[in-house]
Structures are given as C-alpha cells and as structure tokens.
Amino acid sequence: MKNVLTTHNLSKRYGSFTALKDLSIAIPKGSVYGLLGPNGSGKTTTLGMLLGILNPSGGSFTWFEGETSPPIKQRTGALLETPNFYPYLSARKNLDIVATIKELKKPDYEGVLKTVNLLDRQNDKFKTFSLGMKQRLAIASALLCDPEFLVLDEPTNGLDPEGIAEVRNIILNIANRGITVLMASHILVEVEKLCTHVAVLKKGQLLYEGSPDGLNANQEGMLKLQAANMQSLEKALATYPGKSTLRKEGNYLMLNLNKGVKPEEVNQYLTNQGIYLSHLDLRKTTLEEQFLSLVK
C-alpha cells in the first residue's frame, strides 16, 4: 500500500524548547489516521509544518511518494483551529470567497454542501449557524478543491453529542470515497470509532504508531471475578503471580493481568486452591484507558 505522507525525524524547536522531536510516521493511502496526544504534545505543530505554515527545525517529510506535480496544495484540504467566515454572508457566498482565494475553476458547491448536510441552509447567513454547522461548513470549504488528502485539527472539539456524531459520520463518508484523512484529536472515543491507524504523542515524542487494536494488544487484560467466598478469592488472588493490580468494585474483584496471562490460567489456579468462580468476565480495555496508561 502506498503512503500519502511520510515524515523522517521531523523536529521543531523554539529556542531551547523542543515542541516536536524526531517524528517518523507513515500515513497509508485510504486510511483515517489519528494523531493523538494531550494538549502540548505537538499535534498542531506537526500539522502546521506539514501544511507549510511552520518551518521545521530538522528532518523532512514527503507527500504522495515524492511526487511534485500537480501541486501539493491542490491535492490537500485542511481545517485548522476555529473556522473563520464572514458572519453576514451566506454559506454559499463564503464558499465562493474560499474558491476565489484558492483559484478553483469549477468548485462543486452543491456537492460539498450536500456532503456536510448543509445544502438546505446554503443561503442562510453564517452568523445564524450553530457551532456544529459552522464546523461542517469549514469541512465543506476544505473539500472544495476535491482533495486526495484531508487534514482536520480537532474536528469535534466543543461540539455537543449530536454534533459530534454528525461530524463523525461525515468523516466516515469522506473516507469511504477514498480520501485519506489525517485527524488530530484528544477525544479518544471518537478516534476509536473512526481511525484505522493511530500515532500517540507526548511532549513532542512519538510513543506508539500502529492500529488502535495494536495499542490494546500491548496492554494487559482485566478480569471481573466473583465467588461464593469473596474473602478466600481475594486472599488467593493477592498472591497470584500473574497479577498486575487487584481492586474491589461493588460485589466483584477486578484483576488486571500481566501481559500474556490468559483467563483460563486464572480459573485453573483458583480451582487448584478449591475456589470455584460464579462469575468470570474478560473486559476489553478501552483505547482511552490504554492511552492514559501509555502517556503516564
């Protein structure tokens, strides 16, 4: 599979402060790639360099397997930070200004507005739009050039649940058309639902790159356990060699396993001590839990 974008030891420094250090990632064509990290991790700095807004202090990056024609800017759409439009103009008029600035010859206004579910509001003034509608119009403006690659910086930030769900569906529909999406976000639930690939940053350094499932696979599992004699169960598990952590949660014990330990091994261990479980449930650890574990 070809890569749309590859970075090689990309770095950014401001005096003695390093905002990004030696970032090397590869974004496959057709993927939805999530750039994850807490505030100050280097996400927006990375996007700024990739889009030519900031100059790197070191390293390099390559678009479209090193191709230089047609121009990169005509093949890439981007939404960075808060969308800015003229409040007294309609959605259609604002898009017309964007098309003029980008020197687009035949922009598909109706097509992009339909994609973001704003076709019926195209003649309404921007100032009458909700926050979610404003965000969707910004995505429409990024799609005007019919890009092969779409860059979104925190596309669901500040939206209510309904707005988040609508933007999520729009991104999925865009990806289903074959457009590669790079999305910076700290809303991990959305990343888990959207992304095929993730990179985790902390203080400008790459901690993980791969699939969301791969991130989970690197972590321990959690068992929810119950037995007739909970005191004996807790005593037995306290000395279990495959235990990472053990805690109470209501009428259950929550056992975090060391990597590689299987639930059936725990069951056999307890049976050998004369303890028979009335409840055993393997709980899949969420991406959020794994992310927090990783950045700590």
N, C-alpha and C positions, 0 to 999 in steps of 0.2 A: 504493500500500500504506500502510495506517495505521501510525502509530508507537505502540507501547505506552508508551514512555518517551522524553522529550526533555529534555535539560539545556541551560541557557542561561548560559554564563560562570560555571559553578558553581565556587566557591572555598572553601577552608578554611585559616585561619591560626591558629597558636598563638603569640601574641606576635609576634616578628619572623620566625618560621619559617613559610614557606608550604608546606603539605602538598599543596595542590591549587590550581591557578591556571587560571581561565577555561576550564573544561571544557565544551565544547559537543558533544554527541553525540546521535544519534537511533537508537533501537532498534526496528526494524520488527516488526510483529506476526508471529508464527510463526517468528521467527529464533532461532538459537543464537548469541548474541553473546558473544565472548570479550574480556574486559578483561585485557590483557597488560601485564606490566612486572616489573622486578626488585624485590626487597624494598625498601620505602621509596619506591615510585613513586607511591603514592596510591590503590591499588586498594581496599584495605579501608576507607580513609577515604571514598572515593566511595560504597561500598555502605552504610556507616554513615549517611551523610547521606540517601541515597535511602530508607532504611528508617526514618528518623526517630529514629535513635539519637544522631546528632550534628546540631548546628545549623550550617548553612552560614554562612560569614563574608561571602559575597557570591554573587550570581547566583541562579538559581532552577531548578526542574525541574517538569515536567508529566507526570502519569500519564494513560494512557488518553485521549489527545486532550483533556485538560482536564476530563474527567468527574469528578464528585464523588460520584455515587450509582450503585451501592451503595458502602459504604466501601472505601477502597483496601486496608486490611489484610485484608479478607475476600476479596480477589481476588489476593492476593500471598502466596506461600510463600517461606520463606527458611531457608538453612542458613549460619550464620556461625561460623567458627572450629571448635573441637573440640566435637563433640556431647556434651551432658551429660544423662544419665538416671540414675534410681535403680538402682544395681547389683544390689540384692536383689529387684527386681521383674522380672516377665517383660516381653517386648517388647510384648505386648498391654496389660498394665497401664500401662506407661509411656506408650503412645499414648493410653490412656484419660485419663491426667492431662493430657496435652497438649490433648486435645479439651475437657476441662473448663475449662482456663485460657483457651482460645480461644473458649469458649462456643459450640461447634459442636453443632447439634441432631441431625444424623444422620450422624456420621462413618462412612465406609466403611473399617473396619479391615481386613477381609479383602482388599478391593480394593487398598489401598496396600501391604499386606504382600506380596501377590502380585506387584505391580509391581516390588518390590525383591528378590524371590526369598527372602522370609523367612516365608512363610505356614506352612511346616512347622516353623518354630522359634518361633512366636508365644508359646508357653507356657514357653519357656526363659528363665532369668534373664539379664539384660543382662550381668552380670559374666562369663558363660561365652562371650560373643561374641568373635570375632576383631575386629581393627581394621576390616577391610573390612565386616564385618557391622554393626558399630556405626555406620559411616558410612552404610550403606544404610538402617538404621533411622532415622537422622537425616533422610535424604531422604524416607522414608515419613512422618515427622511433618510435614515441610514440605508434603506433598501432601494432608494430611488435610482441609484447607479447600477442596479441589478448585480450586486456583488457576488463574488465566489466565496468571500470570507467576511464574516460579520464579527465585530468586536463590541462587546457590551460590558460596561463597567457598572456593577451593582444594579442590574435592570429592575429588580423588585424592591429596592430599598425604599422604605417609607410607605409602601402600599398596604392596604387592608387585605384580609384573606381573599376576598373576591377578586381584587385587582391582581394579587399575586398569582392566583390560579389562571386568570385570563392571559397574563404575560407569559406564564409557563407554557400554556397551550400554543400561543403564538410562536414561541421559540421552537417548540417541537415541530410545528407545521413547517417552519422555515428550514429546520434541519432535514425534514423528510423530503424537501425539494433538492437536497444535495448540497446545500450551502454549509460550509464549515463554520462553526460558531466557537469563539473564544469568549468565555464569560468569567469575569472576576466577581467573586461574591464571598460573603461571610455567612449567608443563610444556608446552612448545611442541609436542611431538609429539602430545599429546592434543588440543590446540587445533586443530591442522591436520586431525585426523581428525573433529572434532566441529563446529567453528564455521562458520557461513555468513557472519558478519561479525566483524571484529576492530577493537579500538582499542588502540594502543600508547602506554603512559605511561612517562615517565621524569622523576623528581624533580618529580612533580606536574603535568607539562605533557604535552599531547597531541601525539604525534609523527606519528601516522597513524590514519586511520579509513577502513574500506572492507572489501573482501573479502580473504581470505587470498591469492587469486591476484593481486589488485591489488597487494598488498605485494611479491610476487615480480616482478611486471611492472615495478616501479620500479627493479629492480636489474639488474646485469649478469649475463650468462651465463658458463658455464665450459666450455671445450673440453678433451678429453683426446686428446692427439696423439702419434703415433709415426711415424717414417720410418726407412728403411734407414740413413741417415746422421744420427744424432741430433745430432751436433755442428753440422752445417750447419743443421739445423732450428732448434736453439736460437739460433744466430747470426742467422738470418733473423727469428725472432720477437722477438728483443731490440730490433729497430728497427721493428717493425710499428706503424704509427700508431694502430691500433685496440686496442692492448694496454693493459690496466689493470695486471695483475700477471702474472708468469710464474715458475713454480717446477717443480722436479723431483719426481716421485712414482713411485718404483720405476723401471721402464723407460719411463716416459711423461713428457711435459711437460704441465703443467696451465696453460692460458691463460685468464685472466679477461678478458672483453671489455668495452670501453666500451659504454655504452648505445647501442642502435641498430645495433650491428655484427652482421652475420649470419655464420654458419659458412661459407656458400658464398663469402663475400668473403675469408675467411682462406684457404680452399682455392685460390682463384684467385690470390691474392697469392703463395702458395708455388709454385704451378705456373709462374707467370711467372718465378720465380727458379730453375726447374729442380729443384724439390724436390717429390716425389710422396709423398703420405701413404699409409702402410699401415694406419693406424688414425685415425679421427676420430669422436669421440663427444661429443654435446652433453649435458652433465649438468645436470638441473634442480636449481637451488639450493633447499635445504630452507628451510622457514619459520624454523627455528632459526638458520640462517646469515644469513638476511635480517634477522631480529630483532636479532641481535648486531651486525650491521653498522649497523643503524639507531640503536640506543641508544648506540653508540660515537661 
